[in-house]
Amino acid sequence: MTQCLYYQDSYLRTFDARVVERRQVDGRPAVVLDATAFYATAGGQPHDVGTLNRVPVLEVRVAEDGQILHLLGSAFTETVVHGELDWERRFDHMQQHTGQHILSQAFLQSARAETVGFHMGESEATIDLDVAPLAAEQVAASEMLANRVVIDDRAVSARFVSEQELAAMPLRKPPAVEGPVRIVQVAQFDWSPCGGTHVRASGEVGPVKVTRSERRKGTTRIHFLCGWRALRDYGRKYQTVQALASRLTTSEDEIGPSVERLEARAKDLQKALNDAQLELIQYRVPEWVSRAGVLNGIRVVRLAFDEGDAVWLKEIARRLTQQPGIVALLAVRHPAPLLVFARSEDTAVDVGTVMRASCAAVGGRGGGRPMLAQGGAPEGASADAALDRAMIELGSS
């Protein structure tokens, strides 16, 4: 089996090895080496990438027979290889994985919450905790404890231990494998069985930041960033805060109150606009009724507006259908088609049936009662085409 060099030294960036087997995996050439510094995807940690004799290593995985497969960008014929890791990616994974150990122990101590899942993505990492919900104060306390451990710059070590040593260790979780067990220890804080790559000291993890938490049935998912990821995230958010402060011509501390004032002003203006639009409707209704077309003895008012909402359309429909013998076919075009159909009490048309057919014609959905119906369609669909279909339905009724 392949010797995993990262067990002895996670900081090993280059190495030399021999090819012991060649395979085809998912249509790509792959090699098995007698030794490797490339980490294969496992335990929530993604694989390393880099090169073998300058040929890209695109993925590293463990085959069903236990061999470590290096999937390549192209084949090569050499039997002796020189490997180079993408160090930025490897160190990022070391920061996130060690940070996860520290954060998981912090949640265990601060909130009595055990980690039951871990995933490291390209942009963030997550842990799933067996407690739900978690109070914001518990999350904040756990994050603070994790960062205290980082600042303490505690030694981080990884080694295979005997059964006797294992029995004496205060493990955060029991081993998931049989045979020799590798324990990663954050000095005087956390002991966990793990086969991943880790930093030498907690200070190298850098800041640990929980970005959000979400309840998922009986668990809580914690999203977090460590090290350079956390610093990049802080940089982006700092730029956003500065841009907002500049746009609002205020200080950082006053952004919240400034936004609240703008929201209140926007609500007042929206209410004034809605009142004006409703007042305008009563003056437009006689005009719209006078321009109504006649179809099978029914006066049809067909209107399509570029903007509006369902409340506004329903108010127009209500006022139009106070007139006798009216069917109102109303639509808003943007951002996505919105339709409201209505009829006067003295008209026998079932606008709910008309609505269903009209929406279906443009890939949307709708329905309602015989006197009032509403529907819509995806962005890009044509509201006017839906009204055309409604006219056909009325003509055939």
Beta strands, then each sheet from edge to edge (+ up, - down):
strand 1: 3-4
strand 2: 14-25
strand 3: 28-33
strand 4: 35-36
strand 5: 50-52
strand 6: 55-62
strand 7: 68-72
strand 8: 80-85
strand 9: 115-120
strand 10: 125-129
strand 11: 156-161
strand 12: 181-186
strand 13: 190-193
strand 14: 208-216
strand 15: 219-226
strand 16: 293-295
strand 17: 298-305
strand 18: 326-332
strand 19: 338-343
strand 20: 365-368
strand 21: 372-376
sheet 1: 1+ 4+
sheet 2: 2+ 3- 7+ 6- 5+ 8- 2+
sheet 3: 9+ 10- 15+ 14-
sheet 4: 11+ 12- 13+
sheet 5: 16+ 17- 18- 19+ 21- 20+
end
